[in-house]
């Protein structure tokens, strides 16, 4: 059975939302389509007012440019089959959050255009090289990062992984869902005698 097209998914969304005009909607969720969406396509460009676009829990294998989505701040592509972060050049000036957990992404290439990115949810992917995190320095506003479930954490607790992440991304304030306060540094040392 062929997958649901983006155009059909948008039509289903409109029907479920009292025939709302997708061109005017600020939030559009095309998740868990049955059959699933397999390809992002240019019909998504009709969503000219969308600020939050969710295509999670489908079978999308490739990201595409979305030049008409000039207001996009949140793009949710979690639980798909994406292998590479691509196509963000056109939305990089506005995109603040990229939710892309549970995919098959092994590199952090493709994020440099996202100069306003504050949140990157990228847990349960295939990142295994710590040097990939250096690429996030191109995202000066990034403060919320989710990496748990990637091979770089294999054999490490979240607490052990934390300094390795902060070495590459010193501005991170929330890592793997935990607020970093700085108070827990050296917590395991014995108290000073005096």
C-alpha positions as CSV (number, residue, x, y, z in Angstrom):
1,X,0.0,0.0,0.0
2,X,1.5,3.4,-1.0
3,X,2.1,5.9,1.8
4,X,0.0,8.9,2.4
5,X,1.2,12.0,0.4
6,X,1.8,15.3,2.2
7,X,-1.1,16.8,0.2
8,X,-3.5,14.1,1.4
9,X,-2.3,14.5,5.0
10,X,-2.9,18.2,4.8
11,X,-6.4,17.5,3.4
12,X,-7.1,15.0,6.3
13,X,-5.8,17.6,8.8
14,X,-8.1,20.3,7.4
15,X,-11.1,17.9,7.6
16,X,-10.3,17.0,11.2
17,X,-10.0,20.7,12.0
18,X,-13.4,22.0,10.9
19,X,-12.2,22.6,7.3
20,X,-9.6,25.0,8.6
21,X,-7.5,26.7,5.9
22,X,-4.0,25.1,6.1
23,X,-2.5,28.3,4.6
24,X,-3.6,30.2,7.7
25,X,-2.8,27.7,10.4
26,X,0.0,28.3,12.8
27,X,0.3,24.7,14.1
28,X,-0.1,21.7,11.8
29,X,0.4,18.2,13.1
30,X,0.6,15.5,10.4
31,X,1.7,12.7,12.8
32,X,1.0,9.0,12.8
33,X,-0.6,9.0,9.4
34,X,-2.0,5.6,8.3
35,X,-0.5,4.6,5.9
36,X,2.5,6.7,7.0
37,X,4.0,9.6,5.0
38,X,7.1,8.3,3.2
39,X,8.3,11.5,1.5
40,X,8.2,15.2,2.4
41,X,7.1,17.1,-0.8
42,X,6.6,20.6,-2.1
43,X,2.9,20.6,-1.1
44,X,4.1,21.5,2.4
45,X,5.1,24.9,1.0
46,X,1.4,25.9,1.0
47,X,1.6,26.1,4.8
48,X,2.8,29.7,4.6
49,X,1.7,30.7,8.1
50,X,2.8,27.6,10.0
51,X,5.0,28.2,13.0
52,X,5.0,24.6,14.3
53,X,5.0,21.7,11.8
54,X,4.9,18.2,13.0
55,X,5.5,15.2,10.7
56,X,6.5,12.8,13.5
57,X,5.9,9.1,13.6
58,X,5.8,8.5,9.9
59,X,8.3,6.8,7.5
60,X,10.0,9.9,6.1
61,X,13.5,9.1,4.9
62,X,14.7,12.5,3.7
63,X,14.3,16.2,4.6
64,X,13.7,18.7,1.8
65,X,13.9,22.5,1.6
66,X,10.7,24.4,2.6
67,X,11.3,27.8,1.1
68,X,7.7,29.1,1.7
69,X,7.7,28.4,5.4
70,X,9.0,31.8,6.4
71,X,7.5,31.7,10.0
72,X,8.6,28.2,10.9
73,X,10.0,28.1,14.5
74,X,9.4,24.4,15.4
75,X,10.0,21.5,13.1
76,X,9.2,18.1,14.5
77,X,10.4,15.0,12.6
78,X,10.9,12.5,15.4
79,X,10.3,8.8,14.9
80,X,10.9,8.7,11.1
81,X,13.7,7.1,9.0
82,X,15.8,10.2,8.4
83,X,19.5,9.6,7.9
84,X,20.8,13.2,7.3
85,X,19.9,16.7,8.4
86,X,19.4,18.6,5.2
87,X,17.2,21.3,3.6
88,X,17.2,23.8,6.5
89,X,18.8,26.7,4.6
90,X,15.4,28.2,3.8
91,X,14.0,28.1,7.3
92,X,17.3,28.6,9.2
93,X,16.6,32.3,9.9
94,X,13.4,31.5,11.9
95,X,13.8,27.9,13.2
96,X,14.2,27.8,16.9
97,X,13.5,24.1,17.7
98,X,14.3,20.9,15.8
99,X,12.8,17.8,17.2
100,X,14.4,14.9,15.4
101,X,14.8,12.1,17.9
102,X,14.4,8.4,17.0
103,X,15.8,8.6,13.5
104,X,19.1,7.2,12.0
105,X,21.2,10.4,11.9
106,X,24.9,9.9,12.4
107,X,26.3,13.4,11.8
108,X,25.3,16.9,12.8
109,X,25.9,18.4,9.4
110,X,23.1,20.6,8.0
111,X,22.5,22.7,11.2
112,X,24.7,25.6,10.4
113,X,22.0,27.7,8.7
114,X,19.9,27.5,11.8
115,X,21.3,30.6,13.5
116,X,18.4,31.0,16.0
117,X,18.2,27.3,17.0
118,X,17.7,27.1,20.8
119,X,16.6,23.5,21.1
120,X,17.8,20.3,19.4
121,X,16.1,17.1,20.5
122,X,18.2,14.4,18.9
123,X,18.0,11.4,21.2
124,X,18.1,7.9,20.0
125,X,20.0,8.5,16.7
126,X,23.3,7.1,15.5
127,X,25.8,9.8,16.5
128,X,29.0,8.1,17.6
129,X,31.7,10.6,17.2
130,X,32.2,13.3,19.9
131,X,33.7,15.6,17.3
132,X,30.3,15.9,15.7
133,X,29.3,18.2,18.6
134,X,31.8,20.8,17.6
135,X,29.5,21.5,14.6
136,X,26.9,22.9,17.0
137,X,29.2,25.9,17.7
138,X,27.6,27.3,14.5
139,X,24.4,27.6,16.6
140,X,25.2,30.3,19.1
141,X,21.7,30.3,20.7
142,X,21.6,26.6,21.3
143,X,20.9,26.0,25.0
144,X,18.7,22.9,25.1
145,X,20.2,19.6,23.8
146,X,18.9,16.1,24.0
147,X,21.5,13.4,23.0
148,X,20.7,10.4,25.2
149,X,20.4,7.2,23.3
150,X,23.1,7.9,20.8
151,X,26.2,5.7,20.6
152,X,28.5,8.5,21.9
153,X,26.9,7.8,25.3
154,X,27.6,4.0,25.2
155,X,29.3,3.0,28.4
156,X,28.8,6.4,30.1
157,X,26.2,7.6,32.5
158,X,24.5,10.9,31.7
159,X,26.6,12.5,34.4
160,X,29.8,11.1,32.8
161,X,28.8,12.3,29.4
162,X,27.9,15.8,30.6
163,X,31.5,17.3,30.7
164,X,32.3,15.8,27.2
165,X,29.2,17.6,25.8
166,X,30.0,20.9,27.6
167,X,33.5,20.8,26.3
168,X,32.1,21.1,22.7
169,X,29.0,23.1,23.6
170,X,29.7,25.3,26.6
171,X,26.4,27.3,26.3
172,X,24.1,24.4,26.9
173,X,21.8,25.1,29.9
174,X,19.6,22.0,29.6
175,X,21.2,18.6,28.6
176,X,19.2,15.4,28.3
177,X,16.2,17.0,30.1
178,X,18.3,18.2,33.1
179,X,18.9,21.8,33.9
180,X,22.7,22.3,34.4
181,X,23.3,24.5,37.4
182,X,27.0,24.1,37.9
183,X,26.3,23.1,41.5
184,X,26.8,19.4,40.8
185,X,30.4,19.7,39.6
186,X,32.6,17.9,42.0
187,X,29.7,16.6,44.0
188,X,31.4,13.2,44.6
189,X,34.4,14.7,46.2
190,X,34.8,14.3,50.0
191,X,34.0,17.4,52.0
192,X,37.0,19.5,53.0
193,X,38.2,19.0,56.6
194,X,38.7,22.1,58.6
